[in-house]
Amino acid sequence: MTYELYYWPGIQGRGEFVRLALEAAGADYVDIAREPEAQGKGVPALMALLNGATVTRPPFAPPILKDGALLLAHTALILHHLGPKLGLVPADEAGRLWTHQLQLTFTDFIKEIHDTHHPIASGLYYEDQKAEAARYGAEFWKTRVAKYLGYCERVLERNDGKHLAGDALSYADTSLFQIVTGLRYAFPKRMARMEKDWPKVVALRDAVERQPRVAAYLASKRRIPFNEHGLFRKYPELDA
Amino acid sequence: MTYELYYWPGIQGRGEFVRLALEAAGADYVDIAREPEAQGKGVPALMALLNGATVTRPPFAPPILKDGALLLAHTALILHHLGPKLGLVPADEAGRLWTHQLQLTFTDFIKEIHDTHHPIASGLYYEDQKAEAARYGAEFWKTRVAKYLGYCERVLERNDGKHLAGDALSYADTSLFQIVTGLRYAFPKRMARMEKDWPKVVALRDAVERQPRVAAYLASKRRIPFNEHGLFRKYPELDA
């Protein structure tokens, strides 16, 4: 069973949370929009799903996953669906729902992170909303990061200290790895000062990075480098 | 089986999407934070779930649902869990996932709606971010509303024209009712000008309003009136 992932080819973005789960599980998947157009793939294949007039249940936005006849969109839903198939959630239903709940909290956090560079409109350039981004960022770092990462620290403390859900790696863990890694990329000074407040979160991030399949993925060309088109952007003036 | 809903008592907010589903199905539930503290309910009961040191899987934020031993947070997850129990999703798994996907798209839309009055920080007053809200709103109405509601219109066209998922009322329908109704409350002039572009969306909203249980709920004291503490806020200067 080969999964087909459809996501923008030049960025990690929200698709990276799906890529990380697939990679951590060693799943067989094709990152369609990064494959040649001549083979019927590439960005046109993605656009056909978004804009095709015959798609019965049209996705609103990427990432999109094709699993056989099933077409699913939205990062959190894709991960919820893949979780049991990839062995990346606890086996019991309550544990599966809990992992999904954590991912939905991350969904909210990720949107707030996105807005550090686009507080006014995703359709405008960062350069056109720099003043607002500076003001947004001040509040974001004063209250929001500690609220979300402090929450994750608390969740880890109340579980086994090493995993967010259950006693093994879940996609919530790979997602938290990506969030902390992305925040470090975009805001190295702020994170260096603050992350000591969340030792279990940092230890989890490091453990995910060392997981052999994740480590191999991160060292491969499949891992798109962070850049200033994605979710986590390094704008030095925002990293006070 | 009595469900326990935990949400802020003075606002519709995100909890209203859960209330509407419970009401549309005629489910037996208690809106805990609106009940007397003397009975161990009220806001302290909500705060105990949020801040209690012994909650193994702490919720990040309300709404929270207790279903027997199961504690769930996040609007979209609660609705996903309740859907089959309330008969508010298609019976097949693909239809259930599709309904959840729609609700997740609404989750994103709702956050963008929230930011029309709080683009800089949810922890600041609207009065402290009025200039930014005006600029945010201009872009929001230029591109985002049509993107989301135009998408809903397309989904309706490709389904049966009357329901977002399957051939009967789903919680996606009650959620879209709430979104359109809330936008009308907050932005009456803009909506009056624009909503003719989405006739099926408007017809669906009206049909949900007429559903007997929903109609009874809307006429009851259980329906908290819209106000300027909730998600949809009427600030005339934002309704150009």
HADDOCK unambig.tbl for C-alpha pairs under 7 A between the chains (distance, minus, plus):
assign (segid A and resid 56 and name CA) (segid B and resid 158 and name CA) 5.76 0.50 0.50
assign (segid A and resid 57 and name CA) (segid B and resid 155 and name CA) 6.75 0.50 0.50
assign (segid A and resid 58 and name CA) (segid B and resid 155 and name CA) 6.94 0.50 0.50
assign (segid A and resid 73 and name CA) (segid B and resid 101 and name CA) 6.63 0.50 0.50
assign (segid A and resid 74 and name CA) (segid B and resid 101 and name CA) 6.63 0.50 0.50
assign (segid A and resid 77 and name CA) (segid B and resid 101 and name CA) 6.61 0.50 0.50
assign (segid A and resid 101 and name CA) (segid B and resid 73 and name CA) 6.63 0.50 0.50
assign (segid A and resid 101 and name CA) (segid B and resid 74 and name CA) 6.63 0.50 0.50
assign (segid A and resid 101 and name CA) (segid B and resid 77 and name CA) 6.60 0.50 0.50
assign (segid A and resid 119 and name CA) (segid B and resid 119 and name CA) 6.32 0.50 0.50
assign (segid A and resid 119 and name CA) (segid B and resid 120 and name CA) 6.82 0.50 0.50
assign (segid A and resid 120 and name CA) (segid B and resid 119 and name CA) 6.82 0.50 0.50
assign (segid A and resid 120 and name CA) (segid B and resid 135 and name CA) 6.90 0.50 0.50
assign (segid A and resid 120 and name CA) (segid B and resid 136 and name CA) 4.76 0.50 0.50
assign (segid A and resid 121 and name CA) (segid B and resid 136 and name CA) 6.51 0.50 0.50
assign (segid A and resid 121 and name CA) (segid B and resid 139 and name CA) 6.29 0.50 0.50
assign (segid A and resid 135 and name CA) (segid B and resid 120 and name CA) 6.90 0.50 0.50
assign (segid A and resid 136 and name CA) (segid B and resid 120 and name CA) 4.75 0.50 0.50
assign (segid A and resid 136 and name CA) (segid B and resid 121 and name CA) 6.49 0.50 0.50
assign (segid A and resid 139 and name CA) (segid B and resid 121 and name CA) 6.28 0.50 0.50
assign (segid A and resid 155 and name CA) (segid B and resid 57 and name CA) 6.76 0.50 0.50
assign (segid A and resid 155 and name CA) (segid B and resid 58 and name CA) 6.94 0.50 0.50
assign (segid A and resid 158 and name CA) (segid B and resid 56 and name CA) 5.74 0.50 0.50
